[in-house]
Amino acid sequence: MLLKDRVAIVYGGSGAVGGAVAKAFAREGAHVFIAARRVAPLEAVAAEIRAAGGKVEIAPVDTSDKAAVEAHLAAIADRAGPVKLMFNGVEWGDTQGHHVIDMDLERFIRPIRQGLINWFHTGTAVARHMAANGGGAIVGITANAGRQALPYTGGFGVACAAVEHFLRMLAVENGPEGVRVTWVRSPGSPDAPGVREAWQLRADEWGMTFDEVHAQFAKDTPLRYITPLPQIANAVVMLASDYAAGMTATMANATGGAQVD
């Protein structure tokens, strides 16, 4: 097990990406604490983890609330010991589907503001905690749009770029204390609910099946498919593990070659 007995927090653990990462962390032996604003979806993820033999606990946490984040972190440390792993998969209030010139400022800036607020609160608190407790690994997730300008993505691409640079700063400033900070660049997995719904709408519009739309979107990627959630979660596990001990202030490109470095 790559993460045996390590204490891990997954913020946004009730979502598609956060839930997949929480399950992968637990599978690899971590004691996982999943957090989100609503309890019921957290319970559903926790039930799956427990059914598979994993160790998980839940708590309602609003990452826009600095005091709530810090209190939750302190409670985990008191209960289970120092937190060594963190993943943030909190949703940013994304607003895509229109050209920037057709959006008002509030709609454009929403994912930028929300992405940075939740990362600032969680990232600074956890990095400070890890630095005082022998280090650890912080992992995030962004998308192709953080580097490649794509139409109809609104403020999402700007948010990805901003979060990526925040994570670089967190890595550089806390690296001397043994804190690694990395992120996975995702293409937008077809088995994530929001992506699946968007693709199904396009399939209906084009008179295609879902699989045909997948093939259409993937035809220009070297691997000819779009990376699914379990593989994104596995990339997060790798970055969180000792196999990535020499990696910080950088990302794992899990786009299937859709974006070539």
N, C-alpha and C positions, 0 to 999 in steps of 0.2 A: 504494500500500500504506500503510495507516494506521499500522503499527508497524514500518516498515522498519528493520532492523539493530539493533533494541533487544533487549537481553538480558532474558529473562523467565523467572521460575520459576513452575511450576504444581505446587503441593503437592496430593497426591491425584490426580495426573495419570493414574492407571490406571483411575479410576472413570468412571462415565457422564458426570457433569458436568465433572469435571476433564479427561477425555479430549476432550470436545467443545470446551472452552475452549482446550486445548493445540493442537488442530487449527486452530481459528480464529486463534489468535495466529500460528501458523506460516504460515497462508494469507496473513496480512497482513504477512509479512516479518520477524517476530521470530525471534531465535535462542532457541529454547525449551529449557529444562531441566526435565524432568518428574521428579517424585520421589514415591515411595510406599514402603510397607514391602516389597512383593514385586516382584521383578525381572520375572518372566514376563509379568504383565499390562502392565507398562510397555513391554516389548519389542513387544507387540502394537500398542499405540498408536503407538509410535515408527515401526514398520514402515509404518503407514498414512500418517503424516506424511511419511516419506521417499519413499514411492511417489508422493505428490502434489507432490514437489519441495521440501518444507520442510526446515528445519534444526533438528535436535532431538538432545538427549543425555539419557541417563537415569542415575539413581542411586537406590539404596535408602536411604530416610531415614525414620526414625520421628519424627514431629513431637512426640511426647510426651517426646523426649529433647533437652533444650536444647543440650547440647554437640554432638550430631549435626547439629542444624539449623545451628548457627553454623559448624561445620567445613565443611559442604556449601556454605553461602553464601560462605565465604572461598575455597573451591576454585574456585567458579564465577567469582568476581571475578578471581582470579589467571589463570584460563584465558581468559576472554572479555571482561573489563572490568566496569565497574559495572553492577549489576542495576538496571534502570529500571522493570520491571513485575513484579507478583506477583499471583497468584490462588491462593486457598486453597479447595480443594474436598474437604478431608479429611472422611471420614465420622465422625459423632459417636457411634456406638454407639446409634442411636436406638431407643427403646422405646415404641411406640405400640400401640393396639389395646384398651386397657382404661381405665376411669375411674380418676382419681387415687386415689379412696378404696379402690380394689381393688389398689393397687400398694404395694410396700414402698419405703422411702426409697432404697435402693440403685438399684433399677430406675428410679425417678423422676429421680434426680439424675445418672444416668450421662451422658446427652447434655449436660447443663449442665457437668459437670466436664470431660468430654473436649473439648467444643467450646471452652471457655475455655482449657484447657491448650494445645491445639494452636495456637489463635490467639495466645495470649500469647507462646509461644516463637517462632512464625514472624513475627508482626506486629511485635514489639519489635525482633527482630534485623534484619529487612528495613528497618523505618522508620529505625533507627539508621544502617544502611548507606547508605540513600538520602539521609538528611540530611547525611551526610558526603561525598556524591558528587553534589551538585547536584540532588537531588530525584528524584521518580518517582511511580508510581501503584500503589497497593495496592487490590485489588478482592476482595470477598467475595460470598457468596451466603447468603440466608436465605429464609424463606417467610412466607406469609400469617399463620401461627400466631404469628409474633413480635409482631403487633399485635392480632390478633383471637382471642379465646378460642374454641377449637373442642373439642368433646368427643373423647375417645379419642386425644388427642395426647400425653398423659403429660407428660414434661418437655421435649418437643421445642420447644413454643412458648416456654417460659421460656428455653431455651437460645438460641433465635433472638433474643429480646429482649435477653438478656445480651450476646451477640456484637455485635448492632447497637450497643449503647451503648459497648462496648469500642472498636468502630471509630470512633465519634464522638470518643471521648477521644483515640485515636491521631491522628485528623485534626486536632483542635484543637491538640494539643501539638506536632505536627510540621509543621503547615502553614507556619509562618514559614520553614522550611528547604526549602520547595518540594515537600513530600511530600503528595500527595492520597490520601485514603482514602474509598472509596465501596463500595457493594454493590448487587447485583441482588436484588430480591424476586421469588421464583419461586412459581408456583402448584403446583409438583410436576408435572413434565412426563410425559405419558403414554408417551413413548418411553424413559424412564429405567427400567431393569430392575426396581427395587423397586416403583415406582409401577405399572408395567405388570402385574406379578404380582398386586398388591393389587386392581387393577381387574378383572383376569381372574377372581379369586376372587369378586368381587362380581357379575360377569357370570354366572358359573356359578350363583351363589345365586339371582339374579333371573330366570334363564332368558333372558338377553339375549346379544347379540353384544358384542364389545369396543367396536365403534363405537357401538352403542346406549347403552352405559354412558357412553362419552365424551360423547355428546350429552346424556344425562341430567345429568351433572355440569356441563356447560358451559351449560345452558339459561338460567341466570340471569346469565351474564356478558354484557357488552355485545357482545363479539366472537363469542360462541357457540362458542368453542373454547378449549382449554387449551394454553398456549404450549409448543411442543415444544423439545427441547434445542438444536437449531441456532440458534433465535431467542434463547434464553437466552444462548448463547455470543456471539452478535452484540451483545447488549446489554453484555456484559462487554467486548468489543472497543471499543465506543464509549466506555465509561467509562474505559478504559485509554488511549485516544487523546487527541491534542491537541484534538479536537472537544469534549471535556469539561474543558478547561483551567480553566473557572470553577466546576467542581463538586467539592466535598469535604464530608465529614461528612453525606452524603446518599445516597439510593438511587435506582435506576431501577426503577420499578414495571412489571414485565413479566408481570403476572398477567392480562393481557387484560381488565382492568377488573373482575376478580373482587373486588378490593379497591379501593375508590374513595377517593382522597386528598381 
